Amino acid sequence: MWEALILGVVQGFTEFLPVSSTAHLILFPWFFNWGGLVDTLTFDVALHAGTLFALLLCFWKDWIGLLLKKHRLLGLIFIASLPAGILGVLFNHIVEENLRRPAVISFSLVAIGLFMLASERISKKMTKHVDDLTLRDALIIGAAQAVALIPGVSRSGITISSGLFMGMERESAARFSFLLSTPVIAGAVLLHTKKLIGNHTDYDFALFAYGFVASAITGFLAIKFLLNFLRNSPLNVFAYYRFLLAVVIIAGIWLKG
């Protein structure tokens, strides 16, 4: 139960902060030698369902506005979601079997950390709001989101940074990132839930419930925190955290080797 709660809290915070939730969900069991259900992709589904609930709770008014009035922006979100959706279906098994490794994660953490620092340094004219996005902007940010299939990249980190490169304000870039992530996370949850239903293994659904609730609550808090933080502060502190985590991972690989 405690492992499920801890991983739920980790998922909730790291899904939306630009530090990679997948990396942390892989690394915690690896560091602490946790096994069983909490170290499976099936348990990850419950955690992602919790963060999906947090997204819908935070942005339900935005989605009603998109469905009723802002059809152009809704179309951009749909188009921008296609790269991650298509690549996720085609290459999900490759990611699951070959890329969920500490060495891959450490490289991704550093690479996207540098990308985040560059977006803050190079992008000086950050004036665009969500409603100002063009088709080109949406396609570039959507392509960036597809790269987040690689563990350690961080969906929010790469899409917010790409938004900054497109001239978006930090808070607007984060808001679009969260709206854009909603259909992708929903699709991933449905895809893996279908696999779960087709598998006749007996699961401890109480653990799923603990993880779901913990990730939903902390995910909601993380979204609110990041939107407020980015109004006046850059992404740099998260990039430095990524570098530190990469060093810890490399040290762990060396010690376990």
Summary of the structure (lengths in Angstrom):
residues: 257
radius of gyration: 17.6
end to end distance: 29.8
largest distance: 56.6
contacts: 907
relative contact order: 0.21
helix: 82%
strand: 1%
